[in-house]
Amino acid sequence: MGKTMAEKILSKKSNTSAKAGDLVVAQVDLAMGQDGTTPLAIRSFEEMGGKGVFDPDRIILVIDHNAPSPLEMVSRLHDSMRNFSQKYGVKLFDVGCGVCHELMVAQGLVVPGDLVIGADSHTCTYGALGAFSTGVGSTELAAVMIGGKLWFKVPETIKVNLVGQLPPGVFSKDVILHLAGKLGADGATYRSLEFYGPVIDNLEVEERLTISNMAVEVGAKTGLIPPDEKTIAWVKQRSKREFEPVYADSDAHYIDTITLDCSSLSPQIALPHRVDQVSSVEEINQEIPIQEAFLGTCTNGRAKDIEVAARILTGKKIDPRVRLIVAPASREIFMQAVKAGWVEAIVEAGGTFVTPGCGPCVGTHQGVPGDGWNVISTANRNFKGRMGNNQAFIYLGSPATVAASALEGKIADPRKYLEG
């Protein structure tokens, strides 16, 4: 019996012949922490008696969740990260650099075949490059920073075939929301997802990152996409690291196989307060007014996301009752948006840009909604209180859906703005 991608990567990194269900101790290629989790990891590092890190080039710290700092207490936590970085020679991306998951891939840090852990649940994003990447707790991050290894239970794998062709106005975010609706929020708990099919083949790498990013929203440990020529070329443009892509064997064992025909898929909306409570935009049979629209996050804050919003908003004005907030996923993406004229188009339409980073997504400082507000967001989560107010209602959709909804002041179908 052959092996899945997860089995192969964990076998290689543990120097064993690992199969689903096995426990292995594996060498980690990269460890990442953000400012919501790293301060605790630093404290745990010290409590464990850490005197040094296993490899400063393989540890990445990012200040993105509360950036710039909104409170003096947070400023102290940020300084603890800066001090740790300086003391041990660890790479730090400071305020304004962008979201950790965008930086890890766009800066060429992750390559196909890697085993990556991050003290953030959406570390699974890097599966789009063919890396086994998964979220861990702060104490696990501390242990890896010291020793470079961690134990893993090798997950079973679900094979997901995405067939057909996406219709105009439908995007990778709609695909993964549709899958979440089918699988449920715990439908792939502690399993790996492997994505295949013509829909995946036709997506750009940026769009595939959206798919893998939300694997954790159905409980998955990671969401792997086999590297094709498109992926390999994308990585080689950004990284000088040597790498060997990993692919599943033709006779690999899958615990389940799911096939979704996306040919007739329409824009999808996740309704409050569950990511798996998904309806098509046509199925929403009442007008849902919105007070805030948010474009950004590690899911959909990339260049293509801002570009499609600008395309919809150019020459128009958003509804005056709506606050449209845009948080680019990185400084580089923001500069690209400036040079392309997308920022001007969105600002002239009534939108507001905030510092590249997580922004309103985590609800710690920027863009906290008011009581009873409806928010349409490109984020990956919409549970109660996610954006900082448990009296608000968060709907999830694609960047195009967010832009169209900001225009109309209600949840709207973006397809009519993208015709032709």
N, C-alpha and C positions, 0 to 999 in steps of 0.2 A: 504493500500500500504506500502510495506516495505521500508527500507532505504539502500542506498549505503554506502560504507566505509566512504566516505567524510562526508555524512550526519550524520552518527553515531558518528564519532570522534568529529565533531564540535558541535553536540548536547550535548555530554558528557562534553566537555570542557566549554560550555556556560550554562549548566544546563537548557537547553530548549529542545523542540522537534523540531529541525530545519530540514527544507526541502530545496531543491534547490531553490535559489532565495532569501531566507531569509537573513537578515542582523543580525549578532550576535556579541556580545562582549564575547570573549573567553579567558580563562586562558591559558597562554602559558607555556609549559613544559620546553623548552629550547630556548635560543636566542643566535645566533652566529654572529660574525662580523669578517671580514678579513681586511687586512691592506689597501685595496683599498677603503673601505667604513667606517671603524670604526673611523678614525680621525674626519670625518664630524659628525658621530653619537656622539662622545664625545663633540664636540662643541655644537651640538644641545641639548645634555644632560645638559650642563651648561647653555645654553640660556633658557631652560625650568625650570631652578631653581632646578635641581636635587641635592639632598643632600645625596642620598644613592641609592643603587640598591635593587630591590625587593627581590632578593635571589642570593647571589654571587655564589652559587653552580649551578645555572641554566643559567649562562651567560658564554659564551666561546669566547675568542678572539684568532685569529690565524694570525701570520705573515707568509704569503706564496706567495703572489702575486709579491712582489718585494723583494725577499729574496735570498741571502744577499742584503742589500741596495745598489743600484747603484749610488745614489746621496745624497748629504748632506741634501737636503730638505726632501727626503724620510726617512733618518735616524732620522730627527726630528719628523716625523710622527710616526715612530716606537717607539720612546721614549715616545711619548704622550700615546701610548697604554700601554707601560710598566708601566708608572707612574699611569695610571688609574687602571690597574690591581693591583698594590701594594696598592693604596689608598683604594680600595673597596673590596679587597680580591677576585677578579675575576680570574678565570683560564686563563692563557695565554700560548699558544704554540708558542714558539719563532722560530727564523730562523733555518731551517734544520729539524724541526719536521715533516713537510710534508704539504700536501694539506688539507685545512679545511674539505672538505667533506669526505675524507678518515679517518681523525682523529675522526670525530664525530661518525662514525659507528664502526671503529676498536678499539677505546678506550672505547667502551661500554657506550657512553654517550646517544645515542638514543636507545629506545626500542619500540617494537610494540605498537600501540595505542597512541603514543605521538602526541602532536601538537607542531611543531617546526617552528620557523621563523629564517631566516638568511639574512643578508644584502649581499646576493649573489644570483644570479638567479638560480644557480644549486643546491640550497638547496633542491630542489625536489628529489635529489638522495636518501634521506632516506626513500622515499616511498617504496623502495625495501624491507624494514623491516616491512612494514605495518604501517608506521607513516605518518600522514598528515604533510608534510613539504613543505614550500614554501618560495620564495624569497620576500624580502621587501626592502624599501628604508632606507637610513641612519636615517632619522627623525623618521620613525616607530620603528627602532631598539632602538633609544634613548628613545622613549616613553615606550617601553616594558621594557627596563632596569630599568626604574623608577617604573612603575606600574604593570608590569607582565601580562598585558592584551592588546588585540588588537581587532579591529573590522574586521570581515570577511564577505564577501558575499558567502554564501554556493554555491559551483559550481554544475552545472549539470555534469553528468558523462557519458563518452563514455566507453563501454565495448569492450576490444580488446582480441579476441581469437586467440592465436598463435598455430596452429595445425600442425601435422606432426612431422618430426624429422629432425634436422639440418644435412645436409650432411657433410662429412669430409672437413675440411678447411674453414668452414663457422661458424661464431661466433655471439655472441649477438650483437656486434656492427653492423654487417651486417643486423641483424633483425631490429634494431631500425632505421638504415638509410633507409631500405626498407619501413618501416612504414612512415617515414618522407616524402619520395617520394610519397607515396599514399595519405597521409593526407594534405600535404602542410605545409608551415611554420606557417600558422595561422589557420590550420584546427581544432584545439582544444582550441582556445583562451578562457581563463578563465573557462575552464572545467577541470574536473579531469579525468584521465585515470585509468581504472582498468584492469590489465593484467591477463589473464588466459590461460590455455591450456597446452598440453604435452610439448611444447617447454619450457615454463616457468618452469614446474615441473622438467625438466631434467637439467636446468641450476644451477650451483653453485651460492651461494649468491653473490660472487664477480662479476659474470657475470650478475646477475640481477641488480646490482647497475648501470651497464652501461645502461640498459634499462630505469630505472627510471631517471637517470641523464639527459637523452636527451628528457624527456617529455616536458620540457620548449621549446625545439626547434620546436615543433609544436604548441606552444602557451599555453600549458596546465599549470594549476596552480600547479598540483602535479601528480605524476605517481605512483599509489598504486599497490602493489603486496600482496595478502593475505598471511599472515605468515603460512608456513607449518612446519612440524617437522624439516626440514632442517634449516629453518630460526630460529626457536625457539632454537634449539641446538646451532647454531652459536652465537646467542645473549647471551645465558646463559654462554658460554665460555668466554665472554668479559665483561659482566655487572653483577653487584650485585643488580641492581634495580629490584623490583617487577614489573610485567607488566601483562596486560590483553589484549591479541590480539583481534582485531576487524575484523569482517567479514560482508560482505554485506548480506542482507536478500535474500532469494530465490525469493521473489516477488519485489525486488527493481526495481525502474524505471530508465532506461537508455535512454538518449536522442538519442543514436545511438549504434549499435553493429557492429563491424568490425571483420571479420574473414580472417586471412591470412594463407595460407598453405605454410609452409616453407620447405617442403620436397625437392623441386627442386631449392631452393634459392642458388645463387652463390655469391661470394664476391661482395660487393657493394662499389661504389665510389660516394661521393658527389662532384660535380664539382663546380668550382668557379662561382659565389661568393654567392651561396645559399645552405643551408643545405638540401633543398628539391629538388634540381636539381640532382637527383640520377640516376645512370646507373649501370648495372652490369659490371663487369670487361670485359666480352666478348663483350659488346655493345660499348665499347670504340674502335672505328675503326681506330685509328691512334696511333702511338707511342708518348707517352707524356714523354719527358725526365724530370727528377727531379734533383734539385740541393741541396735540403735539405729534410731529413726524420726525423720526430719527433715522439718519442714514450713516452707517459706520459699523464699527466693531470688527473683531477678528473673523467674523463670518462674511461681511459684505462692506468693508471700507476701502476696497481696492480701486484701482484706476478705472476698470470697466464699469464698476458700480457707480462711481461719480459721473462717468461719461454718459451713461444711459439716463441718469437723473437730469443732467444738464441738457441732454437732447430733448427731454420732455418739457423742461421748464423754460427753455430759451424763448424770449419774447413774450413770456406770460407772467402773471402775478399769482402767488399763492393766496389762498383764502385768508383774509385778514384776521380770522379767528384762530389761525394755526401758527404754532411756532415750529419752523423747520430747522433742525439742528444737524449739521454735518460734521463728523469727526473722521478725517482721513486716517487710514491705518498706519501711515508712516510719513515722515517729513518728505521723503522722496516722492511719494504719491501726491502729497499736497503741492509740491513744486511742479510736478507734471500737470496737475490740474490747473495751476495758475497759468503756466505757459500755454496750455491748450485752450484757455478761455473758459473752462468749465466753472471755475470759481466765480468769475465775473457774471456768468449767466445765472448761476444759482443765487448769488447775492442780490443781483438786480431783480430777481423774481421774489425776493423777500426772505431768503434763507440766511442762516448764520453759521459760520465755521468756528469750531473750537480747536484746541490744541490736538495735534495728532496723538492718539492714544485711545483708551477705552471709553472716555467721555461718559455720556449718560447711561451707558449699558449697566454698570454696576451700582448706580444709584448712590454714590458716595459724595458727589459734589456738584457736577454740572447737569443741568437739564432735568432735575427732579420734577416729576409731574405733580399737579395739584389734585386735591380730593375730587374723585369722580371723573377725572379726565380719562378720555380714551386716547391711547398712543398707538400709532402704527410704526413699527420698528423693523429694521433689518437684522436685529440681534438674533441670538440662538435660543433665548429663554424668555418666557413670559409669565413665570409663576408670580404669585401674589407678593408684592413688595420688591420685586427684582430691580426696579429703577429708583427705589428709594421711598416709595409711598405705597403702603398696602391698601390704600383707598383708590388707587388708580387701576386701569384696565389696559393691559398690553396685548396688542394684536401683532402678529409677525407676518411679514411678506417680503417680496423681493424689492430691490432698490427701485425698480420701475413702478411697482405698486405703491411704494412710499411716496415717490414724486407725484404720481397721479392723484393720490389721496390728499396730498398737501394742496394741490391745485383746487380740488373740488370741495375740500373741507369735510370730506367723508371718505370712508373706505371705497376705493374706486378701481375699476378695471383699467390697466394701463395700455391695453392693446390698441385702443383707438388713437392714442397719441404716438404710436410707433408704426402706423400703417404707412407703407411706401418708403 
